[in-house]
Amino acid sequence: MLAYVNPQSWALTLSTGVAHYWSRSRGKLWKKGEQSGNLQEVREIRVDCDLDSVLLKVHQVGEAACHTGYRSCFHRRLEGDGLVTDGVRVFEPERIYGSGR
Amino acid sequence: MLAYVNPQSWALTLSTGVAHYWSRSRGKLWKKGEQSGNLQEVREIRVDCDLDSVLLKVHQVGEAACHTGYRSCFHRRLEGDGLVTDGVRVFEPERIYGSGR
């Protein structure tokens, strides 16, 4: 998954050991898995050459990072003009988030 | 590596099969490896759940993606308050880009 980190979420990730992001769509701090329980326990933090992006290696609680229930947000590949879903689906999102999502 | 893609670089990536990005710092189209020769031959393109980021699986010509000469831009990990370089260095950047960089 790819997400935005701001100073507040970065500090919380470091102090708690579980991944926090900043939700730009909701305009609020986002503790990953706060609703689904699928927390991300940080195992390693890597930084890129110009220090403007970080790579978190995590233990993904619940085995799914994506709110759609797939292990990865990148569960579709481009093939011709279409998308083929070849990711692993771990849960049904309706059971976690309700039908309103 | 993480980079920005705009519609022009996306179209060129699809039509040529080698990765193109948009350099926000330079304000111009960026054919990856145009100077170093380290092109990225696209093997697979994956899209994320909300269709605002793409994951390119590539054959990295020259074995290094990073302009610092490392295989990965994420060649350093956080340890305590410091950074530890544990990536694989493939080339000396001075030999590729000259000393002005």
N, CA and C atoms of all chains as a GROMACS GRO file, in nm:
protein
  606
    1MET      N    1   0.083  -0.119   0.000
    1MET     CA    2   0.000   0.000   0.000
    1MET      C    3   0.088   0.125   0.000
    2LEU      N    4   0.029   0.231  -0.047
    2LEU     CA    5   0.098   0.359  -0.047
    2LEU      C    6   0.010   0.457   0.029
    3ALA      N    7   0.069   0.531   0.122
    3ALA     CA    8  -0.009   0.627   0.199
    3ALA      C    9   0.078   0.745   0.237
    4TYR      N   10   0.012   0.847   0.282
    4TYR     CA   11   0.079   0.972   0.317
    4TYR      C   12   0.114   0.972   0.466
    5VAL      N   13   0.232   1.024   0.497
    5VAL     CA   14   0.277   1.036   0.636
    5VAL      C   15   0.306   1.184   0.664
    6ASN      N   16   0.252   1.234   0.772
    6ASN     CA   17   0.286   1.371   0.814
    6ASN      C   18   0.366   1.363   0.944
    7PRO      N   19   0.416   1.474   0.994
    7PRO     CA   20   0.500   1.466   1.114
    7PRO      C   21   0.431   1.398   1.232
    8GLN      N   22   0.302   1.424   1.251
    8GLN     CA   23   0.230   1.364   1.363
    8GLN      C   24   0.221   1.212   1.349
    9SER      N   25   0.186   1.165   1.230
    9SER     CA   26   0.173   1.020   1.210
    9SER      C   27   0.310   0.952   1.214
   10TRP      N   28   0.412   1.022   1.169
   10TRP     CA   29   0.548   0.970   1.176
   10TRP      C   30   0.591   0.952   1.321
   11ALA      N   31   0.567   1.052   1.402
   11ALA     CA   32   0.605   1.045   1.544
   11ALA      C   33   0.531   0.931   1.613
   12LEU      N   34   0.403   0.914   1.581
   12LEU     CA   35   0.325   0.807   1.644
   12LEU      C   36   0.370   0.669   1.597
   13THR      N   37   0.407   0.659   1.472
   13THR     CA   38   0.460   0.532   1.421
   13THR      C   39   0.586   0.494   1.497
   14LEU      N   40   0.673   0.591   1.518
   14LEU     CA   41   0.799   0.563   1.589
   14LEU      C   42   0.773   0.529   1.736
   15SER      N   43   0.682   0.601   1.801
   15SER     CA   44   0.665   0.582   1.945
   15SER      C   45   0.582   0.459   1.978
   16THR      N   46   0.490   0.420   1.890
   16THR     CA   47   0.402   0.307   1.921
   16THR      C   48   0.446   0.177   1.853
   17GLY      N   49   0.522   0.188   1.744
   17GLY     CA   50   0.563   0.068   1.670
   17GLY      C   51   0.456   0.013   1.578
   18VAL      N   52   0.344   0.082   1.566
   18VAL     CA   53   0.244   0.042   1.465
   18VAL      C   54   0.222   0.160   1.370
   19ALA      N   55   0.192   0.126   1.245
   19ALA     CA   56   0.189   0.227   1.140
   19ALA      C   57   0.073   0.324   1.156
   20HIS      N   58   0.106   0.452   1.147
   20HIS     CA   59   0.007   0.559   1.143
   20HIS      C   60   0.030   0.639   1.016
   21TYR      N   61  -0.079   0.681   0.956
   21TYR     CA   62  -0.070   0.763   0.835
   21TYR      C   63  -0.154   0.888   0.854
   22TRP      N   64  -0.152   0.972   0.751
   22TRP     CA   65  -0.240   1.088   0.750
   22TRP      C   66  -0.335   1.069   0.632
   23SER      N   67  -0.464   1.064   0.663
   23SER     CA   68  -0.563   1.049   0.557
   23SER      C   69  -0.594   1.185   0.497
   24ARG      N   70  -0.549   1.204   0.373
   24ARG     CA   71  -0.576   1.332   0.308
   24ARG      C   72  -0.723   1.344   0.269
   25SER      N   73  -0.787   1.231   0.235
   25SER     CA   74  -0.928   1.237   0.196
   25SER      C   75  -1.017   1.271   0.316
   26ARG      N   76  -0.980   1.219   0.433
   26ARG     CA   77  -1.062   1.245   0.552
   26ARG      C   78  -1.008   1.361   0.635
   27GLY      N   79  -0.886   1.405   0.602
   27GLY     CA   80  -0.827   1.516   0.676
   27GLY      C   81  -0.803   1.484   0.822
   28LYS      N   82  -0.762   1.360   0.848
   28LYS     CA   83  -0.738   1.324   0.988
   28LYS      C   84  -0.630   1.217   1.002
   29LEU      N   85  -0.578   1.209   1.122
   29LEU     CA   86  -0.482   1.105   1.156
   29LEU      C   87  -0.546   0.969   1.136
   30TRP      N   88  -0.467   0.875   1.087
   30TRP     CA   89  -0.520   0.743   1.052
   30TRP      C   90  -0.428   0.636   1.109
   31LYS      N   91  -0.476   0.576   1.218
   31LYS     CA   92  -0.404   0.459   1.270
   31LYS      C   93  -0.449   0.341   1.187
   32LYS      N   94  -0.360   0.288   1.109
   32LYS     CA   95  -0.395   0.181   1.016
   32LYS      C   96  -0.454   0.062   1.092
   33GLY      N   97  -0.575   0.020   1.053
   33GLY     CA   98  -0.640  -0.093   1.119
   33GLY      C   99  -0.724  -0.053   1.239
   34GLU      N  100  -0.742   0.076   1.260
   34GLU     CA  101  -0.816   0.120   1.378
   34GLU      C  102  -0.960   0.066   1.377
   35GLN      N  103  -1.016   0.048   1.257
   35GLN     CA  104  -1.153  -0.003   1.248
   35GLN      C  105  -1.155  -0.154   1.223
   36SER      N  106  -1.069  -0.200   1.135
   36SER     CA  107  -1.070  -0.342   1.097
   36SER      C  108  -0.993  -0.430   1.194
   37GLY      N  109  -0.907  -0.369   1.274
   37GLY     CA  110  -0.817  -0.448   1.359
   37GLY      C  111  -0.690  -0.490   1.289
   38ASN      N  112  -0.680  -0.464   1.160
   38ASN     CA  113  -0.563  -0.504   1.084
   38ASN      C  114  -0.449  -0.404   1.099
   39LEU      N  115  -0.393  -0.403   1.219
   39LEU     CA  116  -0.280  -0.315   1.247
   39LEU      C  117  -0.158  -0.359   1.167
   40GLN      N  118  -0.063  -0.267   1.156
   40GLN     CA  119   0.065  -0.298   1.092
   40GLN      C  120   0.175  -0.279   1.195
   41GLU      N  121   0.235  -0.390   1.237
   41GLU     CA  122   0.344  -0.385   1.335
   41GLU      C  123   0.475  -0.364   1.260
   42VAL      N  124   0.539  -0.254   1.289
   42VAL     CA  125   0.657  -0.214   1.212
   42VAL      C  126   0.778  -0.299   1.250
   43ARG      N  127   0.838  -0.360   1.150
   43ARG     CA  128   0.958  -0.441   1.170
   43ARG      C  129   1.084  -0.366   1.130
   44GLU      N  130   1.073  -0.283   1.028
   44GLU     CA  131   1.190  -0.210   0.978
   44GLU      C  132   1.142  -0.086   0.906
   45ILE      N  133   1.220   0.020   0.919
   45ILE     CA  134   1.189   0.145   0.849
   45ILE      C  135   1.307   0.180   0.760
   46ARG      N  136   1.279   0.202   0.633
   46ARG     CA  137   1.383   0.242   0.540
   46ARG      C  138   1.349   0.379   0.482
   47VAL      N  139   1.451   0.455   0.450
   47VAL     CA  140   1.430   0.589   0.395
   47VAL      C  141   1.495   0.597   0.257
   48ASP      N  142   1.441   0.682   0.174
   48ASP     CA  143   1.497   0.689   0.038
   48ASP      C  144   1.608   0.793   0.029
   49CYS      N  145   1.670   0.798  -0.088
   49CYS     CA  146   1.793   0.874  -0.106
   49CYS      C  147   1.776   1.022  -0.075
   50ASP      N  148   1.660   1.081  -0.109
   50ASP     CA  149   1.644   1.224  -0.082
   50ASP      C  150   1.553   1.250   0.037
   51LEU      N  151   1.533   1.148   0.117
   51LEU     CA  152   1.467   1.162   0.247
   51LEU      C  153   1.326   1.222   0.240
   52ASP      N  154   1.253   1.189   0.133
   52ASP     CA  155   1.115   1.235   0.130
   52ASP      C  156   1.015   1.120   0.116
   53SER      N  157   1.062   0.997   0.130
   53SER     CA  158   0.967   0.886   0.138
   53SER      C  159   1.026   0.776   0.225
   54VAL      N  160   0.938   0.702   0.289
   54VAL     CA  161   0.982   0.595   0.378
   54VAL      C  162   0.913   0.465   0.336
   55LEU      N  163   0.984   0.357   0.361
   55LEU     CA  164   0.933   0.223   0.332
   55LEU      C  165   0.921   0.151   0.466
   56LEU      N  166   0.799   0.114   0.501
   56LEU     CA  167   0.778   0.040   0.624
   56LEU      C  168   0.768  -0.108   0.592
   57LYS      N  169   0.850  -0.187   0.656
   57LYS     CA  170   0.833  -0.332   0.648
   57LYS      C  171   0.757  -0.372   0.774
   58VAL      N  172   0.643  -0.438   0.754
   58VAL     CA  173   0.552  -0.460   0.866
   58VAL      C  174   0.508  -0.605   0.875
   59HIS      N  175   0.463  -0.641   0.994
   59HIS     CA  176   0.381  -0.761   1.007
   59HIS      C  177   0.237  -0.715   0.995
   60GLN      N  178   0.168  -0.762   0.892
   60GLN     CA  179   0.031  -0.720   0.867
   60GLN      C  180  -0.065  -0.809   0.946
   61VAL      N  181  -0.116  -0.756   1.056
   61VAL     CA  182  -0.216  -0.830   1.133
   61VAL      C  183  -0.339  -0.854   1.045
   62GLY      N  184  -0.392  -0.974   1.047
   62GLY     CA  185  -0.510  -1.006   0.968
   62GLY      C  186  -0.480  -1.039   0.823
   63GLU      N  187  -0.354  -1.026   0.786
   63GLU     CA  188  -0.306  -1.066   0.652
   63GLU      C  189  -0.355  -0.978   0.538
   64ALA      N  190  -0.438  -0.879   0.566
   64ALA     CA  191  -0.487  -0.792   0.457
   64ALA      C  192  -0.458  -0.647   0.489
   65ALA      N  193  -0.395  -0.578   0.396
   65ALA     CA  194  -0.368  -0.435   0.413
   65ALA      C  195  -0.477  -0.350   0.350
   66CYS      N  196  -0.546  -0.404   0.250
   66CYS     CA  197  -0.637  -0.322   0.170
   66CYS      C  198  -0.778  -0.324   0.227
   67HIS      N  199  -0.845  -0.208   0.225
   67HIS     CA  200  -0.981  -0.199   0.279
   67HIS      C  201  -1.081  -0.279   0.195
   68THR      N  202  -1.039  -0.321   0.076
   68THR     CA  203  -1.127  -0.404  -0.008
   68THR      C  204  -1.118  -0.552   0.032
   69GLY      N  205  -1.031  -0.582   0.128
   69GLY     CA  206  -1.019  -0.720   0.176
   69GLY      C  207  -0.905  -0.798   0.114
   70TYR      N  208  -0.834  -0.733   0.022
   70TYR     CA  209  -0.720  -0.801  -0.040
   70TYR      C  210  -0.593  -0.780   0.044
   71ARG      N  211  -0.503  -0.874   0.029
   71ARG     CA  212  -0.375  -0.864   0.100
   71ARG      C  213  -0.303  -0.736   0.064
   72SER      N  214  -0.302  -0.703  -0.064
   72SER     CA  215  -0.233  -0.584  -0.113
   72SER      C  216  -0.333  -0.491  -0.180
   73CYS      N  217  -0.308  -0.361  -0.168
   73CYS     CA  218  -0.388  -0.267  -0.246
   73CYS      C  219  -0.363  -0.284  -0.396
   74PHE      N  220  -0.247  -0.336  -0.430
   74PHE     CA  221  -0.211  -0.354  -0.571
   74PHE      C  222  -0.251  -0.494  -0.617
   75HIS      N  223  -0.379  -0.525  -0.603
   75HIS     CA  224  -0.427  -0.660  -0.632
   75HIS      C  225  -0.475  -0.676  -0.776
   76ARG      N  226  -0.455  -0.574  -0.857
   76ARG     CA  227  -0.493  -0.583  -0.998
   76ARG      C  228  -0.376  -0.545  -1.087
   77ARG      N  229  -0.366  -0.616  -1.198
   77ARG     CA  230  -0.260  -0.583  -1.294
   77ARG      C  231  -0.324  -0.539  -1.426
   78LEU      N  232  -0.250  -0.454  -1.494
   78LEU     CA  233  -0.296  -0.404  -1.623
   78LEU      C  234  -0.269  -0.511  -1.727
   79GLU      N  235  -0.372  -0.539  -1.809
   79GLU     CA  236  -0.354  -0.635  -1.918
   79GLU      C  237  -0.432  -0.582  -2.037
   80GLY      N  238  -0.360  -0.540  -2.139
   80GLY     CA  239  -0.424  -0.472  -2.251
   80GLY      C  240  -0.488  -0.343  -2.201
   81ASP      N  241  -0.617  -0.326  -2.230
   81ASP     CA  242  -0.686  -0.206  -2.182
   81ASP      C  243  -0.761  -0.229  -2.052
   82GLY      N  244  -0.748  -0.350  -1.996
   82GLY     CA  245  -0.827  -0.382  -1.878
   82GLY      C  246  -0.743  -0.417  -1.757
   83LEU      N  247  -0.813  -0.442  -1.648
   83LEU     CA  248  -0.748  -0.481  -1.523
   83LEU      C  249  -0.788  -0.623  -1.487
   84VAL      N  250  -0.691  -0.701  -1.448
   84VAL     CA  251  -0.714  -0.838  -1.406
   84VAL      C  252  -0.685  -0.848  -1.256
   85THR      N  253  -0.782  -0.895  -1.182
   85THR     CA  254  -0.762  -0.912  -1.038
   85THR      C  255  -0.695  -1.046  -1.013
   86ASP      N  256  -0.574  -1.041  -0.958
   86ASP     CA  257  -0.505  -1.167  -0.929
   86ASP      C  258  -0.450  -1.169  -0.786
   87GLY      N  259  -0.497  -1.075  -0.704
   87GLY     CA  260  -0.453  -1.071  -0.566
   87GLY      C  261  -0.529  -1.171  -0.480
   88VAL      N  262  -0.484  -1.181  -0.357
   88VAL     CA  263  -0.544  -1.274  -0.262
   88VAL      C  264  -0.645  -1.199  -0.176
   89ARG      N  265  -0.772  -1.246  -0.180
   89ARG     CA  266  -0.873  -1.181  -0.097
   89ARG      C  267  -0.882  -1.254   0.036
   90VAL      N  268  -0.869  -1.177   0.144
   90VAL     CA  269  -0.861  -1.235   0.277
   90VAL      C  270  -0.993  -1.222   0.351
   91PHE      N  271  -1.062  -1.109   0.332
   91PHE     CA  272  -1.190  -1.090   0.402
   91PHE      C  273  -1.291  -1.018   0.313
   92GLU      N  274  -1.418  -1.029   0.354
   92GLU     CA  275  -1.525  -0.958   0.286
   92GLU      C  276  -1.542  -0.823   0.354
   93PRO      N  277  -1.522  -0.714   0.283
   93PRO     CA  278  -1.523  -0.584   0.350
   93PRO      C  279  -1.656  -0.553   0.418
   94GLU      N  280  -1.768  -0.605   0.365
   94GLU     CA  281  -1.898  -0.576   0.427
   94GLU      C  282  -1.902  -0.627   0.572
   95ARG      N  283  -1.830  -0.734   0.598
   95ARG     CA  284  -1.833  -0.791   0.732
   95ARG      C  285  -1.750  -0.709   0.831
   96ILE      N  286  -1.658  -0.631   0.777
   96ILE     CA  287  -1.570  -0.551   0.864
   96ILE      C  288  -1.622  -0.409   0.879
   97TYR      N  289  -1.660  -0.351   0.767
   97TYR     CA  290  -1.692  -0.208   0.768
   97TYR      C  291  -1.842  -0.182   0.761
   98GLY      N  292  -1.925  -0.287   0.738
   98GLY     CA  293  -2.067  -0.265   0.715
   98GLY      C  294  -2.091  -0.234   0.570
   99SER      N  295  -2.217  -0.223   0.533
   99SER     CA  296  -2.251  -0.208   0.392
   99SER      C  297  -2.244  -0.063   0.346
  100GLY      N  298  -2.221   0.028   0.438
  100GLY     CA  299  -2.222   0.170   0.399
  100GLY      C  300  -2.096   0.217   0.331
  101ARG      N  301  -1.997   0.130   0.328
  101ARG     CA  302  -1.870   0.175   0.271
  101ARG      C  303  -1.862   0.149   0.121
  102MET      N  304   1.216   0.243  -0.581
  102MET     CA  305   1.211   0.388  -0.591
  102MET      C  306   1.066   0.433  -0.598
  103LEU      N  307   1.047   0.555  -0.561
  103LEU     CA  308   0.914   0.616  -0.569
  103LEU      C  309   0.926   0.742  -0.654
  104ALA      N  310   0.837   0.757  -0.750
  104ALA     CA  311   0.843   0.874  -0.836
  104ALA      C  312   0.702   0.912  -0.880
  105TYR      N  313   0.694   1.030  -0.936
  105TYR     CA  314   0.566   1.085  -0.977
  105TYR      C  315   0.541   1.053  -1.125
  106VAL      N  316   0.418   1.019  -1.156
  106VAL     CA  317   0.378   0.991  -1.294
  106VAL      C  318   0.267   1.089  -1.332
  107ASN      N  319   0.281   1.153  -1.446
  107ASN     CA  320   0.171   1.237  -1.496
  107ASN      C  321   0.116   1.172  -1.625
  108PRO      N  322   0.010   1.226  -1.681
  108PRO     CA  323  -0.049   1.160  -1.798
  108PRO      C  324   0.050   1.140  -1.913
  109GLN      N  325   0.138   1.238  -1.936
  109GLN     CA  326   0.235   1.227  -2.045
  109GLN      C  327   0.334   1.113  -2.019
  110SER      N  328   0.387   1.105  -1.898
  110SER     CA  329   0.485   0.999  -1.868
  110SER      C  330   0.416   0.862  -1.865
  111TRP      N  331   0.293   0.859  -1.821
  111TRP     CA  332   0.216   0.734  -1.821
  111TRP      C  333   0.198   0.684  -1.963
  112ALA      N  334   0.158   0.772  -2.052
  112ALA     CA  335   0.136   0.733  -2.192
  112ALA      C  336   0.265   0.683  -2.255
  113LEU      N  337   0.376   0.749  -2.226
  113LEU     CA  338   0.504   0.708  -2.283
  113LEU      C  339   0.551   0.575  -2.224
  114THR      N  340   0.525   0.554  -2.096
  114THR     CA  341   0.559   0.426  -2.035
  114THR      C  342   0.485   0.313  -2.106
  115LEU      N  343   0.356   0.335  -2.132
  115LEU     CA  344   0.276   0.232  -2.199
  115LEU      C  345   0.321   0.210  -2.343
  116SER      N  346   0.350   0.317  -2.415
  116SER     CA  347   0.380   0.302  -2.558
  116SER      C  348   0.521   0.252  -2.583
  117THR      N  349   0.615   0.284  -2.493
  117THR     CA  350   0.754   0.246  -2.518
  117THR      C  351   0.796   0.121  -2.440
  118GLY      N  352   0.727   0.092  -2.329
  118GLY     CA  353   0.766  -0.023  -2.248
  118GLY      C  354   0.882   0.006  -2.154
  119VAL      N  355   0.929   0.129  -2.149
  119VAL     CA  356   1.030   0.167  -2.049
  119VAL      C  357   0.973   0.280  -1.963
  120ALA      N  358   1.015   0.280  -1.836
  120ALA     CA  359   0.953   0.369  -1.739
  120ALA      C  360   0.986   0.516  -1.766
  121HIS      N  361   0.882   0.597  -1.766
  121HIS     CA  362   0.895   0.742  -1.772
  121HIS      C  363   0.825   0.801  -1.649
  122TYR      N  364   0.885   0.904  -1.596
  122TYR     CA  365   0.824   0.972  -1.482
  122TYR      C  366   0.816   1.122  -1.512
  123TRP      N  367   0.761   1.195  -1.415
  123TRP     CA  368   0.760   1.340  -1.425
  123TRP      C  369   0.843   1.392  -1.310
  124SER      N  370   0.949   1.463  -1.343
  124SER     CA  371   1.034   1.519  -1.238
  124SER      C  372   0.973   1.650  -1.190
  125ARG      N  373   0.924   1.647  -1.066
  125ARG     CA  374   0.865   1.770  -1.013
  125ARG      C  375   0.973   1.871  -0.978
  126SER      N  376   1.093   1.822  -0.938
  126SER     CA  377   1.200   1.917  -0.903
  126SER      C  378   1.252   1.988  -1.027
  127ARG      N  379   1.259   1.918  -1.138
  127ARG     CA  380   1.310   1.979  -1.261
  127ARG      C  381   1.199   2.031  -1.352
  128GLY      N  382   1.074   1.994  -1.318
  128GLY     CA  383   0.961   2.041  -1.399
  128GLY      C  384   0.965   1.990  -1.541
  129LYS      N  385   1.009   1.863  -1.558
  129LYS     CA  386   1.015   1.811  -1.693
  129LYS      C  387   0.996   1.659  -1.696
  130LEU      N  388   0.962   1.612  -1.814
  130LEU     CA  389   0.950   1.470  -1.837
  130LEU      C  390   1.084   1.403  -1.808
  131TRP      N  391   1.077   1.283  -1.751
  131TRP     CA  392   1.198   1.216  -1.707
  131TRP      C  393   1.192   1.071  -1.754
  132LYS      N  394   1.270   1.044  -1.859
  132LYS     CA  395   1.286   0.905  -1.901
  132LYS      C  396   1.392   0.845  -1.810
  133LYS      N  397   1.351   0.754  -1.726
  133LYS     CA  398   1.442   0.697  -1.626
  133LYS      C  399   1.562   0.633  -1.695
  134GLY      N  400   1.682   0.676  -1.656
  134GLY     CA  401   1.804   0.622  -1.714
  134GLY      C  402   1.850   0.696  -1.838
  135GLU      N  403   1.786   0.807  -1.871
  135GLU     CA  404   1.822   0.878  -1.995
  135GLU      C  405   1.968   0.922  -1.992
  136GLN      N  406   2.021   0.951  -1.872
  136GLN     CA  407   2.160   0.995  -1.863
  136GLN      C  408   2.253   0.878  -1.826
  137SER      N  409   2.211   0.795  -1.734
  137SER     CA  410   2.297   0.686  -1.685
  137SER      C  411   2.292   0.562  -1.774
  138GLY      N  412   2.188   0.552  -1.856
  138GLY     CA  413   2.167   0.430  -1.933
  138GLY      C  414   2.090   0.324  -1.857
  139ASN      N  415   2.063   0.349  -1.731
  139ASN     CA  416   1.991   0.252  -1.648
  139ASN      C  417   1.840   0.262  -1.668
  140LEU      N  418   1.799   0.219  -1.786
  140LEU     CA  419   1.657   0.217  -1.818
  140LEU      C  420   1.584   0.115  -1.732
  141GLN      N  421   1.453   0.131  -1.725
  141GLN     CA  422   1.369   0.033  -1.656
  141GLN      C  423   1.272  -0.028  -1.758
  142GLU      N  424   1.293  -0.153  -1.791
  142GLU     CA  425   1.206  -0.223  -1.885
  142GLU      C  426   1.088  -0.280  -1.808
  143VAL      N  427   0.970  -0.235  -1.846
  143VAL     CA  428   0.850  -0.268  -1.768
  143VAL      C  429   0.806  -0.411  -1.796
  144ARG      N  430   0.794  -0.488  -1.690
  144ARG     CA  431   0.749  -0.626  -1.702
  144ARG      C  432   0.602  -0.641  -1.664
  145GLU      N  433   0.558  -0.563  -1.568
  145GLU     CA  434   0.419  -0.573  -1.521
  145GLU      C  435   0.380  -0.439  -1.460
  146ILE      N  436   0.253  -0.404  -1.479
  146ILE     CA  437   0.202  -0.281  -1.419
  146ILE      C  438   0.084  -0.319  -1.330
  147ARG      N  439   0.089  -0.276  -1.206
  147ARG     CA  440  -0.020  -0.302  -1.112
  147ARG      C  441  -0.078  -0.168  -1.067
  148VAL      N  442  -0.206  -0.167  -1.038
  148VAL     CA  443  -0.272  -0.044  -0.993
  148VAL      C  444  -0.331  -0.067  -0.855
  149ASP      N  445  -0.342   0.039  -0.779
  149ASP     CA  446  -0.394   0.020  -0.643
  149ASP      C  447  -0.546   0.035  -0.639
  150CYS      N  448  -0.600   0.010  -0.522
  150CYS     CA  449  -0.746  -0.002  -0.505
  150CYS      C  450  -0.821   0.123  -0.548
  151ASP      N  451  -0.767   0.241  -0.521
  151ASP     CA  452  -0.839   0.363  -0.559
  151ASP      C  453  -0.780   0.430  -0.682
  152LEU      N  454  -0.700   0.355  -0.755
  152LEU     CA  455  -0.653   0.397  -0.887
  152LEU      C  456  -0.578   0.530  -0.888
  153ASP      N  457  -0.503   0.556  -0.781
  153ASP     CA  458  -0.420   0.676  -0.784
  153ASP      C  459  -0.271   0.648  -0.765
  154SER      N  460  -0.234   0.520  -0.767
  154SER     CA  461  -0.091   0.490  -0.770
  154SER      C  462  -0.069   0.361  -0.847
  155VAL      N  463   0.047   0.352  -0.908
  155VAL     CA  464   0.080   0.234  -0.988
  155VAL      C  465   0.212   0.177  -0.938
  156LEU      N  466   0.222   0.045  -0.953
  156LEU     CA  467   0.344  -0.027  -0.916
  156LEU      C  468   0.400  -0.087  -1.043
  157LEU      N  469   0.521  -0.044  -1.079
  157LEU     CA  470   0.586  -0.099  -1.198
  157LEU      C  471   0.684  -0.208  -1.154
  158LYS      N  472   0.667  -0.326  -1.210
  158LYS     CA  473   0.768  -0.429  -1.192
  158LYS      C  474   0.856  -0.424  -1.316
  159VAL      N  475   0.986  -0.405  -1.294
  159VAL     CA  476   1.075  -0.375  -1.406
  159VAL      C  477   1.198  -0.464  -1.405
  160HIS      N  478   1.258  -0.473  -1.524
  160HIS     CA  479   1.396  -0.519  -1.531
  160HIS      C  480   1.482  -0.395  -1.525
  161GLN      N  481   1.563  -0.384  -1.420
  161GLN     CA  482   1.646  -0.265  -1.402
  161GLN      C  483   1.778  -0.283  -1.476
  162VAL      N  484   1.788  -0.217  -1.590
  162VAL     CA  485   1.914  -0.220  -1.665
  162VAL      C  486   2.025  -0.159  -1.578
  163GLY      N  487   2.141  -0.222  -1.574
  163GLY     CA  488   2.252  -0.171  -1.495
  163GLY      C  489   2.244  -0.204  -1.348
  164GLU      N  490   2.135  -0.267  -1.309
  164GLU     CA  491   2.118  -0.318  -1.171
  164GLU      C  492   2.102  -0.210  -1.065
  165ALA      N  493   2.106  -0.084  -1.101
  165ALA     CA  494   2.090   0.021  -1.000
  165ALA      C  495   1.980   0.117  -1.043
  166ALA      N  496   1.885   0.140  -0.953
  166ALA     CA  497   1.778   0.236  -0.980
  166ALA      C  498   1.811   0.374  -0.926
  167CYS      N  499   1.897   0.380  -0.825
  167CYS     CA  500   1.917   0.506  -0.754
  167CYS      C  501   2.032   0.586  -0.814
  168HIS      N  502   2.014   0.719  -0.821
  168HIS     CA  503   2.118   0.804  -0.878
  168HIS      C  504   2.244   0.807  -0.791
  169THR      N  505   2.234   0.757  -0.667
  169THR     CA  506   2.353   0.750  -0.581
  169THR      C  507   2.436   0.626  -0.610
  170GLY      N  508   2.387   0.540  -0.701
  170GLY     CA  509   2.462   0.421  -0.739
  170GLY      C  510   2.417   0.295  -0.668
  171TYR      N  511   2.319   0.309  -0.581
  171TYR     CA  512   2.268   0.191  -0.511
  171TYR      C  513   2.156   0.125  -0.593
  172ARG      N  514   2.141  -0.004  -0.568
  172ARG     CA  515   2.036  -0.077  -0.637
  172ARG      C  516   1.899  -0.016  -0.608
  173SER      N  517   1.876   0.018  -0.484
  173SER     CA  518   1.748   0.074  -0.441
  173SER      C  519   1.769   0.213  -0.385
  174CYS      N  520   1.672   0.301  -0.405
  174CYS     CA  521   1.676   0.430  -0.335
  174CYS      C  522   1.662   0.412  -0.184
  175PHE      N  523   1.602   0.303  -0.144
  175PHE     CA  524   1.580   0.277  -0.001
  175PHE      C  525   1.696   0.194   0.054
  176HIS      N  526   1.817   0.246   0.039
  176HIS     CA  527   1.936   0.170   0.076
  176HIS      C  528   1.981   0.197   0.219
  177ARG      N  529   1.901   0.271   0.294
  177ARG     CA  530   1.934   0.298   0.434
  177ARG      C  531   1.815   0.263   0.523
  178ARG      N  532   1.847   0.208   0.639
  178ARG     CA  533   1.741   0.177   0.735
  178ARG      C  534   1.761   0.260   0.861
  179LEU      N  535   1.650   0.289   0.924
  179LEU     CA  536   1.653   0.364   1.049
  179LEU      C  537   1.694   0.272   1.162
  180GLU      N  538   1.789   0.318   1.242
  180GLU     CA  539   1.830   0.240   1.358
  180GLU      C  540   1.858   0.337   1.471
  181GLY      N  541   1.773   0.334   1.573
  181GLY     CA  542   1.781   0.436   1.678
  181GLY      C  543   1.754   0.572   1.614
  182ASP      N  544   1.844   0.668   1.639
  182ASP     CA  545   1.827   0.801   1.581
  182ASP      C  546   1.905   0.818   1.452
  183GLY      N  547   1.969   0.710   1.406
  183GLY     CA  548   2.054   0.724   1.289
  183GLY      C  549   2.011   0.637   1.173
  184LEU      N  550   2.086   0.650   1.064
  184LEU     CA  551   2.061   0.572   0.944
  184LEU      C  552   2.180   0.480   0.917
  185VAL      N  553   2.150   0.357   0.885
  185VAL     CA  554   2.253   0.259   0.854
  185VAL      C  555   2.241   0.222   0.706
  186THR      N  556   2.347   0.238   0.633
  186THR     CA  557   2.345   0.202   0.491
  186THR      C  558   2.374   0.054   0.477
  187ASP      N  559   2.278  -0.019   0.425
  187ASP     CA  560   2.299  -0.163   0.407
  187ASP      C  561   2.260  -0.208   0.266
  188GLY      N  562   2.242  -0.112   0.176
  188GLY     CA  563   2.208  -0.146   0.039
  188GLY      C  564   2.330  -0.186  -0.041
  189VAL      N  565   2.302  -0.229  -0.161
  189VAL     CA  566   2.409  -0.274  -0.250
  189VAL      C  567   2.447  -0.160  -0.344
  190ARG      N  568   2.575  -0.118  -0.340
  190ARG     CA  569   2.619  -0.012  -0.430
  190ARG      C  570   2.672  -0.074  -0.557
  191VAL      N  571   2.619  -0.028  -0.669
  191VAL     CA  572   2.652  -0.089  -0.797
  191VAL      C  573   2.750  -0.004  -0.876
  192PHE      N  574   2.735   0.129  -0.867
  192PHE     CA  575   2.827   0.214  -0.942
  192PHE      C  576   2.862   0.340  -0.861
  193GLU      N  577   2.971   0.405  -0.903
  193GLU     CA  578   3.011   0.532  -0.844
  193GLU      C  579   2.944   0.644  -0.923
  194PRO      N  580   2.858   0.723  -0.859
  194PRO     CA  581   2.783   0.822  -0.936
  194PRO      C  582   2.870   0.922  -1.010
  195GLU      N  583   2.989   0.952  -0.956
  195GLU     CA  584   3.076   1.048  -1.023
  195GLU      C  585   3.115   1.002  -1.163
  196ARG      N  586   3.122   0.871  -1.179
  196ARG     CA  587   3.163   0.818  -1.309
  196ARG      C  588   3.051   0.825  -1.412
  197ILE      N  589   2.928   0.835  -1.363
  197ILE     CA  590   2.813   0.837  -1.453
  197ILE      C  591   2.768   0.981  -1.479
  198TYR      N  592   2.760   1.058  -1.373
  198TYR     CA  593   2.700   1.190  -1.386
  198TYR      C  594   2.803   1.303  -1.386
  199GLY      N  595   2.929   1.269  -1.358
  199GLY     CA  596   3.029   1.374  -1.341
  199GLY      C  597   3.025   1.427  -1.199
  200SER      N  598   3.117   1.515  -1.168
  200SER     CA  599   3.131   1.561  -1.030
  200SER      C  600   3.035   1.675  -0.997
  201GLY      N  601   2.962   1.725  -1.096
  201GLY     CA  602   2.875   1.840  -1.071
  201GLY      C  603   2.746   1.805  -1.000
  202ARG      N  604   2.717   1.679  -0.986
  202ARG     CA  605   2.589   1.639  -0.928
  202ARG      C  606   2.597   1.620  -0.778
   0.00000   0.00000   0.00000
